Amino acid sequence: MKTIVNKTTTIATAPEQFLTTADLIKQSLNVVPQGGFTREDFKVRDRIEAYLSDQARDFELEDADVNALKKIVSEVRWTFRHPDLTDFLNEIEAL
């Protein structure tokens, strides 16, 4: 089990609304992998997303889900650059 700290970033989505670690993970889960989603992709991503139901807290993932999350996040092509996004990517990679 690995704990992921659900931080609030300074990445604004609207005035006084900022993305959290959970938001960035959700965005990553919804990016279509090359070749599209398989049924197994849905199962893994749905399982990871279930951990994120309470965005007000940190969450723990099983080792297999951590490994899947690391792969998913590493394959995302982001449409913006931000220091907090770099921190998020580094934190996920270090899990």
Legacy VTK file of the C-alpha trace (Angstrom):
# vtk DataFile Version 3.0
C-alpha trace
ASCII
DATASET POLYDATA
POINTS 95 float
0.000 0.000 0.000
1.163 3.494 -0.835
-0.315 6.726 0.452
-0.906 9.575 -1.951
-1.250 12.978 -0.349
-4.160 14.885 -1.857
-2.641 18.360 -2.179
-4.301 21.459 -3.515
-2.208 22.937 -6.311
-2.001 26.509 -7.533
-3.326 25.421 -10.939
-6.485 27.498 -11.253
-9.561 26.278 -13.089
-11.592 29.353 -12.179
-11.154 32.250 -9.772
-10.486 30.743 -6.349
-10.806 27.152 -7.667
-7.676 25.036 -7.846
-6.899 21.503 -8.972
-5.980 18.846 -6.418
-3.846 15.756 -6.759
-7.083 13.768 -7.080
-8.215 16.036 -9.941
-4.949 15.494 -11.806
-5.252 11.730 -11.319
-8.843 11.792 -12.606
-7.730 13.743 -15.667
-5.004 11.157 -16.273
-7.459 8.272 -15.954
-9.688 9.795 -18.629
-6.965 10.248 -21.247
-7.479 7.682 -23.977
-4.428 5.434 -24.335
-2.948 4.845 -27.775
-5.207 2.329 -29.465
-8.155 3.111 -27.188
-9.428 1.646 -23.931
-9.606 -2.097 -23.365
-12.007 -3.727 -20.953
-9.058 -4.259 -18.578
-8.213 -0.536 -18.830
-11.740 0.267 -17.667
-11.480 -2.104 -14.703
-8.125 -0.747 -13.535
-9.054 2.905 -14.030
-12.449 2.464 -12.348
-10.775 0.778 -9.373
-8.261 3.634 -9.018
-10.999 6.245 -9.393
-12.993 4.596 -6.593
-10.178 5.524 -4.184
-10.706 9.180 -5.093
-14.345 9.400 -4.010
-13.585 11.601 -0.988
-11.369 14.348 -2.366
-10.953 15.909 1.062
-8.555 13.186 2.206
-5.356 11.425 1.310
-5.784 7.934 -0.090
-4.005 4.615 -0.206
-3.584 2.431 -3.263
-2.626 -1.216 -3.493
0.782 -1.819 -5.069
-0.699 -3.140 -8.334
-2.864 -0.030 -8.645
0.121 2.216 -7.877
2.052 0.564 -10.700
-0.907 0.968 -13.060
-1.312 4.621 -12.056
2.376 5.302 -12.648
2.109 3.850 -16.156
-1.102 5.756 -16.920
0.303 9.096 -15.724
3.597 8.579 -17.550
1.741 8.184 -20.860
-0.366 11.358 -20.584
0.430 14.204 -22.975
-0.409 17.385 -21.081
-1.731 20.504 -22.772
-0.124 22.924 -20.312
3.041 23.393 -18.240
3.029 24.361 -14.581
5.477 23.838 -11.693
2.776 22.081 -9.650
2.139 19.696 -12.534
5.851 18.881 -12.616
5.726 18.233 -8.859
2.697 15.950 -9.320
4.452 13.970 -12.063
7.573 13.602 -9.927
5.557 12.460 -6.904
3.674 9.822 -8.881
6.881 8.585 -10.500
8.528 8.279 -7.058
5.762 6.069 -5.596
LINES 1 96
95 0 1 2 3 4 5 6 7 8 9 10 11 12 13 14 15 16 17 18 19 20 21 22 23 24 25 26 27 28 29 30 31 32 33 34 35 36 37 38 39 40 41 42 43 44 45 46 47 48 49 50 51 52 53 54 55 56 57 58 59 60 61 62 63 64 65 66 67 68 69 70 71 72 73 74 75 76 77 78 79 80 81 82 83 84 85 86 87 88 89 90 91 92 93 94
